[in-house]
Amino acid sequence: MKAIILAAGYATRLYPLTKNFPKPLLEVGGKTILDHQIEQIKAIADIDGVYVVTNHRFYGHFADWARTNRAVHTGGKIEVLNDGTTSNDDRLGAVGDIQFAIDARDIADDVLVLAADNILLFSLQKLVDTFNYNLVSHIAVRHNPDYDDRKRRGNVRLEKDNRVLQFIEKPDSPISEWSALPVYIYPASILPRFEEYIANGGNSDAPGHFLEWLHTCETVYAYNIDGGVLDIGNRESLAEARAFFQSKGG
């Protein structure tokens, strides 16, 4: 299994803090946001390669981070990929960056996909174990009673066995109390679907748009997380994440 970490965004909602510095490398709880993910990934024996996809503007920051942390965090299996974009106007989008990584490193394995700006307070190992028991696409979900917040995320309707019946990205009218997280596992057999989706004019921005299409032609299951997630999208949520770790003594 390979891990693809999506870190090519420009984090405009955090300007000026992130105008010249990448959001995933901001400090939260004594380490970078990205380090929180890498610490979990390095403990998963199934994963033998990690690709952090960033843009040209911030490539140097991530390359420096990887050189500093490679031996400590990943035993040498991390690589930073430059998607060549320079601004919000020419970005490839999350789906485009997944395809970029697949092409750049000829990936033909199962793939764990993560957005780089979330701190996960649940076990990625358990998600991988669930996938290994049922080798189809899996998305992480959480119960979300906040109606307005559900409008800002992927919204999922589930069968009793957690099979995805319906997926809508940022719906005007949510269809359930289940929200999707930007954490996915795709079996190797699914990877050609990304190229198919993009070639047919699919929205390549948010990864949820791909799931909105994929679940109509492939079986997708949901994994109900056993913890929380700190979604760092603006200055307020960044402050909340830092306060969370301060309260924990971190």
CYANA upper distance limits for C-alpha pairs under 8 A (distance plus 0.5 A):
  1 MET  CA     46 ASP  CA      6.17
  1 MET  CA     47 ILE  CA      5.20
  1 MET  CA     48 ASP  CA      6.74
  1 MET  CA     49 GLY  CA      7.76
  1 MET  CA    109 ASP  CA      5.98
  1 MET  CA    110 ASP  CA      5.24
  1 MET  CA    111 VAL  CA      6.04
  1 MET  CA    112 LEU  CA      7.71
  2 LYS  CA     47 ILE  CA      5.85
  2 LYS  CA     48 ASP  CA      6.56
  2 LYS  CA     49 GLY  CA      5.39
  2 LYS  CA     50 VAL  CA      6.39
  2 LYS  CA     51 TYR  CA      8.24
  2 LYS  CA    107 ILE  CA      8.39
  2 LYS  CA    109 ASP  CA      6.98
  2 LYS  CA    110 ASP  CA      6.83
  2 LYS  CA    111 VAL  CA      5.37
  2 LYS  CA    112 LEU  CA      6.72
  3 ALA  CA     47 ILE  CA      7.25
  3 ALA  CA     49 GLY  CA      6.79
  3 ALA  CA     50 VAL  CA      5.20
  3 ALA  CA     51 TYR  CA      6.65
  3 ALA  CA    111 VAL  CA      6.08
  3 ALA  CA    112 LEU  CA      5.10
  3 ALA  CA    113 VAL  CA      6.34
  3 ALA  CA    114 LEU  CA      8.16
  4 ILE  CA     50 VAL  CA      6.54
  4 ILE  CA     51 TYR  CA      5.39
  4 ILE  CA     52 VAL  CA      6.50
  4 ILE  CA     53 VAL  CA      7.69
  4 ILE  CA     98 ILE  CA      7.64
  4 ILE  CA    101 ALA  CA      7.92
  4 ILE  CA    111 VAL  CA      7.46
  4 ILE  CA    112 LEU  CA      6.68
  4 ILE  CA    113 VAL  CA      5.36
  4 ILE  CA    114 LEU  CA      6.90
  5 ILE  CA     50 VAL  CA      8.03
  5 ILE  CA     51 TYR  CA      6.63
  5 ILE  CA     52 VAL  CA      5.21
  5 ILE  CA     53 VAL  CA      6.65
  5 ILE  CA    113 VAL  CA      6.42
  5 ILE  CA    114 LEU  CA      5.38
  5 ILE  CA    115 ALA  CA      6.27
  5 ILE  CA    116 ALA  CA      6.26
  6 LEU  CA     52 VAL  CA      6.75
  6 LEU  CA     53 VAL  CA      5.82
  6 LEU  CA     54 THR  CA      7.42
  6 LEU  CA     94 ALA  CA      7.11
  6 LEU  CA     97 ASP  CA      7.63
  6 LEU  CA     98 ILE  CA      8.15
  6 LEU  CA    113 VAL  CA      7.99
  6 LEU  CA    114 LEU  CA      6.64
  6 LEU  CA    115 ALA  CA      5.32
  6 LEU  CA    116 ALA  CA      5.97
  7 ALA  CA     24 PRO  CA      7.36
  7 ALA  CA     52 VAL  CA      6.97
  7 ALA  CA     53 VAL  CA      5.93
  7 ALA  CA     54 THR  CA      5.28
  7 ALA  CA     55 ASN  CA      8.19
  7 ALA  CA    115 ALA  CA      7.22
  7 ALA  CA    116 ALA  CA      5.74
  7 ALA  CA    117 ASP  CA      8.05
  8 ALA  CA     53 VAL  CA      6.46
  8 ALA  CA     54 THR  CA      4.28
  8 ALA  CA     55 ASN  CA      5.29
  8 ALA  CA     83 ASP  CA      8.15
  8 ALA  CA     91 ARG  CA      8.25
  8 ALA  CA     94 ALA  CA      8.45
  8 ALA  CA     97 ASP  CA      8.31
  9 GLY  CA     54 THR  CA      7.91
  9 GLY  CA     55 ASN  CA      7.96
  9 GLY  CA     88 ASN  CA      7.94
  9 GLY  CA     91 ARG  CA      8.14
  9 GLY  CA     93 GLY  CA      8.40
 10 TYR  CA     18 THR  CA      7.86
 10 TYR  CA     19 LYS  CA      8.02
 10 TYR  CA     22 PRO  CA      7.60
 10 TYR  CA     23 LYS  CA      8.31
 10 TYR  CA     87 SER  CA      7.51
 10 TYR  CA     88 ASN  CA      6.84
 11 ALA  CA     15 TYR  CA      7.63
 11 ALA  CA     18 THR  CA      6.78
 11 ALA  CA     19 LYS  CA      8.31
 11 ALA  CA     22 PRO  CA      8.05
 11 ALA  CA     23 LYS  CA      6.91
 11 ALA  CA    233 GLY  CA      8.03
 12 THR  CA     18 THR  CA      7.63
 12 THR  CA     19 LYS  CA      7.72
 13 ARG  CA    233 GLY  CA      7.45
 13 ARG  CA    234 ASN  CA      5.95
 13 ARG  CA    235 ARG  CA      8.17
 14 LEU  CA     18 THR  CA      6.23
 14 LEU  CA     19 LYS  CA      8.37
 14 LEU  CA    233 GLY  CA      7.86
 14 LEU  CA    234 ASN  CA      5.69
 14 LEU  CA    235 ARG  CA      6.26
 15 TYR  CA     19 LYS  CA      5.91
 16 PRO  CA     20 ASN  CA      8.41
 17 LEU  CA     21 PHE  CA      7.62
 18 THR  CA     22 PRO  CA      6.17
 18 THR  CA     23 LYS  CA      6.46
 20 ASN  CA     58 PHE  CA      8.30
 21 PHE  CA     25 LEU  CA      8.23
 21 PHE  CA     58 PHE  CA      7.37
 21 PHE  CA     61 HIS  CA      8.08
 22 PRO  CA     26 LEU  CA      7.60
 22 PRO  CA     58 PHE  CA      6.72
 22 PRO  CA     61 HIS  CA      8.01
 23 LYS  CA     33 ILE  CA      8.35
 23 LYS  CA    117 ASP  CA      7.24
 24 PRO  CA     32 THR  CA      7.13
 24 PRO  CA     33 ILE  CA      5.57
 24 PRO  CA     34 LEU  CA      5.69
 24 PRO  CA    116 ALA  CA      6.18
 24 PRO  CA    117 ASP  CA      5.74
 25 LEU  CA     32 THR  CA      5.33
 25 LEU  CA     33 ILE  CA      6.31
 25 LEU  CA     34 LEU  CA      6.62
 25 LEU  CA     62 PHE  CA      8.40
 26 LEU  CA     31 LYS  CA      8.49
 26 LEU  CA     32 THR  CA      5.76
 26 LEU  CA     33 ILE  CA      6.57
 27 GLU  CA     31 LYS  CA      5.68
 27 GLU  CA     32 THR  CA      4.85
 27 GLU  CA     33 ILE  CA      6.73
 28 VAL  CA     32 THR  CA      6.35
 28 VAL  CA     33 ILE  CA      6.52
 28 VAL  CA    238 LEU  CA      8.43
 28 VAL  CA    241 ALA  CA      7.31
 28 VAL  CA    242 ARG  CA      5.77
 28 VAL  CA    245 PHE  CA      7.94
 29 GLY  CA    242 ARG  CA      6.45
 29 GLY  CA    245 PHE  CA      5.63
 29 GLY  CA    246 GLN  CA      7.34
 29 GLY  CA    250 GLY  CA      5.60
 30 GLY  CA    250 GLY  CA      7.08
 31 LYS  CA     35 ASP  CA      6.69
 31 LYS  CA     36 HIS  CA      7.70
 32 THR  CA     36 HIS  CA      7.30
 33 ILE  CA     37 GLN  CA      7.75
 33 ILE  CA    116 ALA  CA      7.89
 33 ILE  CA    117 ASP  CA      6.97
 33 ILE  CA    118 ASN  CA      7.56
 33 ILE  CA    119 ILE  CA      6.82
 34 LEU  CA     38 ILE  CA      6.80
 34 LEU  CA    116 ALA  CA      6.42
 34 LEU  CA    117 ASP  CA      7.63
 34 LEU  CA    119 ILE  CA      8.37
 35 ASP  CA     39 GLU  CA      6.51
 35 ASP  CA     73 HIS  CA      8.48
 36 HIS  CA     40 GLN  CA      7.50
 36 HIS  CA    119 ILE  CA      6.70
 36 HIS  CA    120 LEU  CA      8.05
 37 GLN  CA     41 ILE  CA      6.81
 37 GLN  CA    116 ALA  CA      8.24
 37 GLN  CA    119 ILE  CA      7.17
 37 GLN  CA    120 LEU  CA      7.47
 38 ILE  CA     42 LYS  CA      6.48
 38 ILE  CA     73 HIS  CA      7.07
 38 ILE  CA     74 THR  CA      7.89
 39 GLU  CA     43 ALA  CA      7.39
 39 GLU  CA     73 HIS  CA      6.85
 40 GLN  CA     44 ILE  CA      7.51
 40 GLN  CA    123 SER  CA      8.16
 40 GLN  CA    124 LEU  CA      7.18
 40 GLN  CA    125 GLN  CA      8.19
 41 ILE  CA     47 ILE  CA      7.76
 41 ILE  CA    124 LEU  CA      7.92
 42 LYS  CA     47 ILE  CA      8.20
 42 LYS  CA     73 HIS  CA      6.90
 42 LYS  CA     74 THR  CA      5.82
 42 LYS  CA     75 GLY  CA      8.46
 43 ALA  CA    125 GLN  CA      8.47
 44 ILE  CA    125 GLN  CA      6.57
 48 ASP  CA     77 LYS  CA      7.09
 49 GLY  CA     77 LYS  CA      5.61
 49 GLY  CA     78 ILE  CA      6.72
 49 GLY  CA     79 GLU  CA      8.48
 50 VAL  CA     77 LYS  CA      6.52
 50 VAL  CA     78 ILE  CA      5.12
 50 VAL  CA     79 GLU  CA      6.71
 51 TYR  CA     78 ILE  CA      6.45
 51 TYR  CA     79 GLU  CA      5.50
 51 TYR  CA     80 VAL  CA      6.28
 51 TYR  CA     81 LEU  CA      7.19
 51 TYR  CA    101 ALA  CA      7.83
 52 VAL  CA     78 ILE  CA      7.97
 52 VAL  CA     79 GLU  CA      6.73
 52 VAL  CA     80 VAL  CA      5.23
 52 VAL  CA     81 LEU  CA      6.50
 53 VAL  CA     80 VAL  CA      6.50
 53 VAL  CA     81 LEU  CA      5.28
 53 VAL  CA     82 ASN  CA      6.69
 53 VAL  CA     83 ASP  CA      7.23
 53 VAL  CA     97 ASP  CA      7.28
 53 VAL  CA    101 ALA  CA      7.56
 54 THR  CA     58 PHE  CA      7.20
 54 THR  CA     59 TYR  CA      6.52
 54 THR  CA     62 PHE  CA      8.19
 54 THR  CA     80 VAL  CA      7.64
 54 THR  CA     81 LEU  CA      6.59
 54 THR  CA     82 ASN  CA      5.81
 54 THR  CA     83 ASP  CA      6.65
 55 ASN  CA     59 TYR  CA      6.29
 55 ASN  CA     82 ASN  CA      5.71
 55 ASN  CA     83 ASP  CA      5.66
 55 ASN  CA     84 GLY  CA      6.13
 55 ASN  CA     85 THR  CA      5.69
 55 ASN  CA     86 THR  CA      6.83
 55 ASN  CA     91 ARG  CA      8.47
 56 HIS  CA     60 GLY  CA      8.41
 56 HIS  CA     82 ASN  CA      6.16
 56 HIS  CA     83 ASP  CA      7.08
 56 HIS  CA     84 GLY  CA      5.36
 56 HIS  CA     85 THR  CA      5.95
 56 HIS  CA     86 THR  CA      6.03
 57 ARG  CA     85 THR  CA      7.92
 57 ARG  CA     86 THR  CA      5.89
 57 ARG  CA     87 SER  CA      8.26
 58 PHE  CA     62 PHE  CA      7.11
 59 TYR  CA     63 ALA  CA      6.52
 59 TYR  CA     80 VAL  CA      8.12
 59 TYR  CA     81 LEU  CA      8.22
 59 TYR  CA     82 ASN  CA      6.49
 60 GLY  CA     64 ASP  CA      6.60
 61 HIS  CA     65 TRP  CA      6.75
 62 PHE  CA     66 ALA  CA      6.56
 62 PHE  CA     80 VAL  CA      7.24
 63 ALA  CA     67 ARG  CA      6.73
 63 ALA  CA     80 VAL  CA      6.81
 64 ASP  CA     68 THR  CA      6.72
 65 TRP  CA     69 ASN  CA      6.54
 66 ALA  CA     70 ARG  CA      5.68
 66 ALA  CA     78 ILE  CA      7.73
 66 ALA  CA     79 GLU  CA      7.93
 66 ALA  CA     80 VAL  CA      7.86
 69 ASN  CA     73 HIS  CA      6.25
 69 ASN  CA     74 THR  CA      8.32
 70 ARG  CA     74 THR  CA      6.06
 70 ARG  CA     75 GLY  CA      6.74
 70 ARG  CA     76 GLY  CA      5.90
 70 ARG  CA     77 LYS  CA      8.12
 70 ARG  CA     78 ILE  CA      7.18
 71 ALA  CA     75 GLY  CA      5.25
 71 ALA  CA     76 GLY  CA      6.19
 74 THR  CA     78 ILE  CA      6.71
 81 LEU  CA    101 ALA  CA      7.93
 83 ASP  CA     92 LEU  CA      8.28
 83 ASP  CA     97 ASP  CA      7.57
 83 ASP  CA    100 PHE  CA      7.53
 85 THR  CA     90 ASP  CA      6.39
 85 THR  CA     91 ARG  CA      5.94
 85 THR  CA     92 LEU  CA      7.82
 86 THR  CA     90 ASP  CA      7.29
 86 THR  CA     91 ARG  CA      7.69
 87 SER  CA     91 ARG  CA      6.71
 92 LEU  CA     96 GLY  CA      5.36
 92 LEU  CA     97 ASP  CA      6.44
 92 LEU  CA    204 SER  CA      7.55
 92 LEU  CA    205 ASP  CA      7.73
 93 GLY  CA     97 ASP  CA      6.61
 93 GLY  CA    204 SER  CA      5.71
 93 GLY  CA    205 ASP  CA      4.46
 93 GLY  CA    206 ALA  CA      7.09
 94 ALA  CA     98 ILE  CA      6.83
 94 ALA  CA    204 SER  CA      6.75
 94 ALA  CA    205 ASP  CA      5.77
 94 ALA  CA    206 ALA  CA      6.01
 94 ALA  CA    207 PRO  CA      6.03
 95 VAL  CA     99 GLN  CA      6.91
 95 VAL  CA    194 PHE  CA      7.82
 95 VAL  CA    203 ASN  CA      8.48
 95 VAL  CA    204 SER  CA      5.16
 95 VAL  CA    205 ASP  CA      6.64
 95 VAL  CA    206 ALA  CA      7.23
 95 VAL  CA    207 PRO  CA      5.95
 95 VAL  CA    210 PHE  CA      7.55
 96 GLY  CA    100 PHE  CA      6.56
 96 GLY  CA    198 ILE  CA      8.13
 96 GLY  CA    204 SER  CA      5.94
 96 GLY  CA    205 ASP  CA      7.86
 97 ASP  CA    101 ALA  CA      6.67
 98 ILE  CA    102 ILE  CA      6.78
 98 ILE  CA    194 PHE  CA      8.40
 99 GLN  CA    103 ASP  CA      6.63
 99 GLN  CA    194 PHE  CA      6.78
 99 GLN  CA    195 GLU  CA      7.22
100 PHE  CA    104 ALA  CA      6.39
101 ALA  CA    105 ARG  CA      6.59
101 ALA  CA    106 ASP  CA      8.32
101 ALA  CA    107 ILE  CA      8.05
102 ILE  CA    106 ASP  CA      5.87
102 ILE  CA    107 ILE  CA      5.29
102 ILE  CA    108 ALA  CA      8.16
102 ILE  CA    191 LEU  CA      8.44
103 ASP  CA    107 ILE  CA      7.41
108 ALA  CA    188 ALA  CA      6.14
108 ALA  CA    191 LEU  CA      7.99
109 ASP  CA    187 PRO  CA      7.54
109 ASP  CA    188 ALA  CA      5.22
110 ASP  CA    185 ILE  CA      7.73
110 ASP  CA    186 TYR  CA      6.23
110 ASP  CA    187 PRO  CA      4.76
110 ASP  CA    188 ALA  CA      4.86
110 ASP  CA    189 SER  CA      8.44
111 VAL  CA    185 ILE  CA      6.05
111 VAL  CA    186 TYR  CA      5.73
111 VAL  CA    187 PRO  CA      6.88
111 VAL  CA    188 ALA  CA      7.46
112 LEU  CA    183 VAL  CA      7.91
112 LEU  CA    184 TYR  CA      6.24
112 LEU  CA    185 ILE  CA      4.90
112 LEU  CA    186 TYR  CA      7.06
113 VAL  CA    182 PRO  CA      8.15
113 VAL  CA    183 VAL  CA      6.24
113 VAL  CA    184 TYR  CA      5.59
113 VAL  CA    185 ILE  CA      6.65
113 VAL  CA    186 TYR  CA      8.47
114 LEU  CA    182 PRO  CA      6.33
114 LEU  CA    183 VAL  CA      5.28
114 LEU  CA    184 TYR  CA      7.18
115 ALA  CA    182 PRO  CA      6.12
115 ALA  CA    183 VAL  CA      7.41
117 ASP  CA    231 ASP  CA      7.21
117 ASP  CA    232 ILE  CA      6.34
117 ASP  CA    233 GLY  CA      7.98
118 ASN  CA    229 VAL  CA      7.20
118 ASN  CA    230 LEU  CA      6.10
118 ASN  CA    231 ASP  CA      5.27
118 ASN  CA    232 ILE  CA      6.46
119 ILE  CA    229 VAL  CA      6.26
119 ILE  CA    230 LEU  CA      5.50
119 ILE  CA    231 ASP  CA      7.21
119 ILE  CA    232 ILE  CA      8.40
120 LEU  CA    228 GLY  CA      7.13
120 LEU  CA    229 VAL  CA      5.18
120 LEU  CA    230 LEU  CA      6.99
121 LEU  CA    227 GLY  CA      5.89
121 LEU  CA    228 GLY  CA      5.41
121 LEU  CA    229 VAL  CA      5.77
121 LEU  CA    230 LEU  CA      8.04
122 PHE  CA    225 ILE  CA      6.80
122 PHE  CA    226 ASP  CA      6.10
122 PHE  CA    227 GLY  CA      5.01
122 PHE  CA    228 GLY  CA      6.64
122 PHE  CA    229 VAL  CA      7.88
123 SER  CA    127 LEU  CA      7.32
123 SER  CA    225 ILE  CA      8.34
123 SER  CA    226 ASP  CA      7.79
123 SER  CA    227 GLY  CA      8.32
124 LEU  CA    128 VAL  CA      6.79
125 GLN  CA    129 ASP  CA      6.62
126 LYS  CA    130 THR  CA      6.64
127 LEU  CA    131 PHE  CA      6.79
127 LEU  CA    140 ALA  CA      8.37
127 LEU  CA    223 TYR  CA      7.28
128 VAL  CA    132 ASN  CA      6.65
128 VAL  CA    185 ILE  CA      8.28
129 ASP  CA    133 TYR  CA      6.91
130 THR  CA    134 ASN  CA      7.01
130 THR  CA    223 TYR  CA      8.23
131 PHE  CA    135 LEU  CA      5.89
131 PHE  CA    136 VAL  CA      7.35
131 PHE  CA    137 SER  CA      8.16
131 PHE  CA    138 HIS  CA      7.24
131 PHE  CA    185 ILE  CA      7.87
135 LEU  CA    187 PRO  CA      7.03
136 VAL  CA    186 TYR  CA      7.32
136 VAL  CA    187 PRO  CA      6.50
136 VAL  CA    219 THR  CA      7.14
136 VAL  CA    220 VAL  CA      6.85
136 VAL  CA    221 TYR  CA      7.71
137 SER  CA    184 TYR  CA      7.93
137 SER  CA    185 ILE  CA      6.13
137 SER  CA    186 TYR  CA      5.09
137 SER  CA    187 PRO  CA      6.60
137 SER  CA    190 ILE  CA      8.31
137 SER  CA    219 THR  CA      7.36
137 SER  CA    220 VAL  CA      5.38
137 SER  CA    221 TYR  CA      6.73
138 HIS  CA    184 TYR  CA      6.22
138 HIS  CA    185 ILE  CA      5.68
138 HIS  CA    186 TYR  CA      7.17
138 HIS  CA    220 VAL  CA      6.18
138 HIS  CA    221 TYR  CA      5.26
138 HIS  CA    222 ALA  CA      5.92
138 HIS  CA    223 TYR  CA      7.06
139 ILE  CA    180 ALA  CA      7.43
139 ILE  CA    181 LEU  CA      7.76
139 ILE  CA    182 PRO  CA      8.38
139 ILE  CA    183 VAL  CA      6.57
139 ILE  CA    184 TYR  CA      5.07
139 ILE  CA    185 ILE  CA      7.07
139 ILE  CA    220 VAL  CA      7.98
139 ILE  CA    221 TYR  CA      6.93
139 ILE  CA    222 ALA  CA      5.39
139 ILE  CA    223 TYR  CA      6.46
140 ALA  CA    180 ALA  CA      6.45
140 ALA  CA    181 LEU  CA      5.95
140 ALA  CA    182 PRO  CA      7.88
140 ALA  CA    183 VAL  CA      6.06
140 ALA  CA    184 TYR  CA      6.86
140 ALA  CA    222 ALA  CA      6.25
140 ALA  CA    223 TYR  CA      5.23
140 ALA  CA    224 ASN  CA      6.55
140 ALA  CA    225 ILE  CA      6.84
141 VAL  CA    178 TRP  CA      6.82
141 VAL  CA    179 SER  CA      5.98
141 VAL  CA    180 ALA  CA      4.85
141 VAL  CA    181 LEU  CA      6.11
141 VAL  CA    222 ALA  CA      6.71
141 VAL  CA    223 TYR  CA      6.36
141 VAL  CA    224 ASN  CA      5.55
141 VAL  CA    225 ILE  CA      6.70
142 ARG  CA    178 TRP  CA      6.19
142 ARG  CA    179 SER  CA      6.02
142 ARG  CA    180 ALA  CA      7.09
142 ARG  CA    181 LEU  CA      8.00
142 ARG  CA    224 ASN  CA      6.10
142 ARG  CA    225 ILE  CA      6.42
143 HIS  CA    177 GLU  CA      6.27
143 HIS  CA    178 TRP  CA      5.26
143 HIS  CA    179 SER  CA      6.87
143 HIS  CA    224 ASN  CA      8.35
144 ASN  CA    149 ASP  CA      8.39
144 ASN  CA    150 ARG  CA      7.38
144 ASN  CA    177 GLU  CA      5.72
144 ASN  CA    178 TRP  CA      6.17
144 ASN  CA    179 SER  CA      6.52
145 PRO  CA    177 GLU  CA      6.26
146 ASP  CA    150 ARG  CA      6.78
146 ASP  CA    177 GLU  CA      8.46
147 TYR  CA    151 LYS  CA      7.30
147 TYR  CA    174 PRO  CA      7.78
147 TYR  CA    177 GLU  CA      8.20
148 ASP  CA    152 ARG  CA      7.70
149 ASP  CA    153 ARG  CA      7.53
150 ARG  CA    154 GLY  CA      7.81
150 ARG  CA    155 ASN  CA      6.95
150 ARG  CA    170 LYS  CA      7.72
150 ARG  CA    171 PRO  CA      8.25
150 ARG  CA    174 PRO  CA      6.89
150 ARG  CA    177 GLU  CA      7.89
150 ARG  CA    178 TRP  CA      8.35
150 ARG  CA    179 SER  CA      6.65
151 LYS  CA    155 ASN  CA      8.09
151 LYS  CA    170 LYS  CA      5.36
151 LYS  CA    171 PRO  CA      5.66
151 LYS  CA    172 ASP  CA      6.48
151 LYS  CA    173 SER  CA      7.47
151 LYS  CA    174 PRO  CA      6.68
152 ARG  CA    170 LYS  CA      5.33
152 ARG  CA    171 PRO  CA      7.92
153 ARG  CA    169 GLU  CA      6.61
153 ARG  CA    170 LYS  CA      5.28
153 ARG  CA    171 PRO  CA      8.23
153 ARG  CA    179 SER  CA      6.78
153 ARG  CA    180 ALA  CA      7.12
153 ARG  CA    181 LEU  CA      8.35
154 GLY  CA    167 PHE  CA      7.32
154 GLY  CA    168 ILE  CA      6.19
154 GLY  CA    169 GLU  CA      4.66
154 GLY  CA    170 LYS  CA      5.87
154 GLY  CA    171 PRO  CA      8.03
154 GLY  CA    179 SER  CA      6.16
154 GLY  CA    180 ALA  CA      5.46
154 GLY  CA    181 LEU  CA      7.93
154 GLY  CA    208 GLY  CA      6.43
155 ASN  CA    167 PHE  CA      6.21
155 ASN  CA    168 ILE  CA      5.73
155 ASN  CA    169 GLU  CA      6.63
155 ASN  CA    170 LYS  CA      7.31
155 ASN  CA    171 PRO  CA      7.49
155 ASN  CA    174 PRO  CA      6.84
155 ASN  CA    175 ILE  CA      7.24
155 ASN  CA    176 SER  CA      7.24
155 ASN  CA    177 GLU  CA      8.09
155 ASN  CA    178 TRP  CA      6.42
155 ASN  CA    179 SER  CA      5.27
155 ASN  CA    180 ALA  CA      6.53
156 VAL  CA    164 VAL  CA      7.31
156 VAL  CA    165 LEU  CA      8.03
156 VAL  CA    166 GLN  CA      6.18
156 VAL  CA    167 PHE  CA      5.11
156 VAL  CA    168 ILE  CA      7.09
156 VAL  CA    175 ILE  CA      7.48
156 VAL  CA    176 SER  CA      6.79
156 VAL  CA    177 GLU  CA      8.26
156 VAL  CA    178 TRP  CA      5.91
156 VAL  CA    179 SER  CA      6.62
156 VAL  CA    180 ALA  CA      7.23
157 ARG  CA    164 VAL  CA      6.66
157 ARG  CA    165 LEU  CA      6.00
157 ARG  CA    166 GLN  CA      5.48
157 ARG  CA    167 PHE  CA      7.01
157 ARG  CA    175 ILE  CA      6.97
157 ARG  CA    176 SER  CA      6.15
157 ARG  CA    178 TRP  CA      7.41
158 LEU  CA    162 ASN  CA      5.80
158 LEU  CA    163 ARG  CA      6.11
158 LEU  CA    164 VAL  CA      5.25
158 LEU  CA    165 LEU  CA      5.79
158 LEU  CA    166 GLN  CA      7.55
158 LEU  CA    222 ALA  CA      8.17
159 GLU  CA    163 ARG  CA      5.63
159 GLU  CA    164 VAL  CA      6.84
159 GLU  CA    165 LEU  CA      6.72
162 ASN  CA    221 TYR  CA      6.19
162 ASN  CA    222 ALA  CA      5.84
162 ASN  CA    223 TYR  CA      7.81
163 ARG  CA    219 THR  CA      7.89
163 ARG  CA    220 VAL  CA      6.50
163 ARG  CA    221 TYR  CA      4.78
163 ARG  CA    222 ALA  CA      6.63
164 VAL  CA    215 HIS  CA      7.40
164 VAL  CA    219 THR  CA      8.06
164 VAL  CA    220 VAL  CA      6.07
164 VAL  CA    221 TYR  CA      5.89
164 VAL  CA    222 ALA  CA      6.87
165 LEU  CA    215 HIS  CA      8.05
166 GLN  CA    212 GLU  CA      8.23
166 GLN  CA    215 HIS  CA      7.84
167 PHE  CA    211 LEU  CA      7.44
167 PHE  CA    212 GLU  CA      5.60
167 PHE  CA    215 HIS  CA      7.81
168 ILE  CA    208 GLY  CA      8.29
168 ILE  CA    209 HIS  CA      8.34
168 ILE  CA    212 GLU  CA      6.21
169 GLU  CA    208 GLY  CA      6.09
169 GLU  CA    209 HIS  CA      6.49
169 GLU  CA    212 GLU  CA      7.14
182 PRO  CA    207 PRO  CA      7.64
182 PRO  CA    208 GLY  CA      8.15
186 TYR  CA    190 ILE  CA      6.71
186 TYR  CA    191 LEU  CA      7.71
187 PRO  CA    191 LEU  CA      7.74
190 ILE  CA    194 PHE  CA      8.25
191 LEU  CA    195 GLU  CA      8.28
192 PRO  CA    196 GLU  CA      6.95
193 ARG  CA    197 TYR  CA      6.43
193 ARG  CA    214 LEU  CA      8.39
194 PHE  CA    198 ILE  CA      6.74
194 PHE  CA    210 PHE  CA      8.25
195 GLU  CA    199 ALA  CA      6.44
196 GLU  CA    200 ASN  CA      6.69
197 TYR  CA    201 GLY  CA      7.17
197 TYR  CA    202 GLY  CA      5.76
197 TYR  CA    210 PHE  CA      7.78
198 ILE  CA    202 GLY  CA      5.44
198 ILE  CA    203 ASN  CA      7.77
198 ILE  CA    204 SER  CA      7.26
202 GLY  CA    209 HIS  CA      8.19
202 GLY  CA    210 PHE  CA      7.85
203 ASN  CA    209 HIS  CA      6.70
203 ASN  CA    210 PHE  CA      7.89
204 SER  CA    209 HIS  CA      7.75
204 SER  CA    210 PHE  CA      7.96
205 ASP  CA    209 HIS  CA      7.99
206 ALA  CA    210 PHE  CA      8.26
207 PRO  CA    211 LEU  CA      7.39
208 GLY  CA    212 GLU  CA      6.62
209 HIS  CA    213 TRP  CA      7.16
210 PHE  CA    214 LEU  CA      6.45
211 LEU  CA    215 HIS  CA      6.41
212 GLU  CA    216 THR  CA      7.96
213 TRP  CA    217 CYS  CA      7.81
214 LEU  CA    218 GLU  CA      6.31
214 LEU  CA    220 VAL  CA      8.36
215 HIS  CA    219 THR  CA      6.46
215 HIS  CA    220 VAL  CA      6.18
230 LEU  CA    237 SER  CA      8.29
230 LEU  CA    241 ALA  CA      6.81
231 ASP  CA    237 SER  CA      7.45
232 ILE  CA    237 SER  CA      5.70
232 ILE  CA    238 LEU  CA      5.81
232 ILE  CA    241 ALA  CA      7.90
233 GLY  CA    237 SER  CA      6.75
233 GLY  CA    238 LEU  CA      7.70
234 ASN  CA    238 LEU  CA      6.72
235 ARG  CA    239 ALA  CA      6.67
236 GLU  CA    240 GLU  CA      6.73
237 SER  CA    241 ALA  CA      6.59
238 LEU  CA    242 ARG  CA      6.80
239 ALA  CA    243 ALA  CA      6.60
240 GLU  CA    244 PHE  CA      6.57
241 ALA  CA    245 PHE  CA      7.07
242 ARG  CA    246 GLN  CA      6.71
243 ALA  CA    247 SER  CA      6.60
244 PHE  CA    248 LYS  CA      7.02
245 PHE  CA    249 GLY  CA      6.72
245 PHE  CA    250 GLY  CA      5.34
246 GLN  CA    250 GLY  CA      5.63
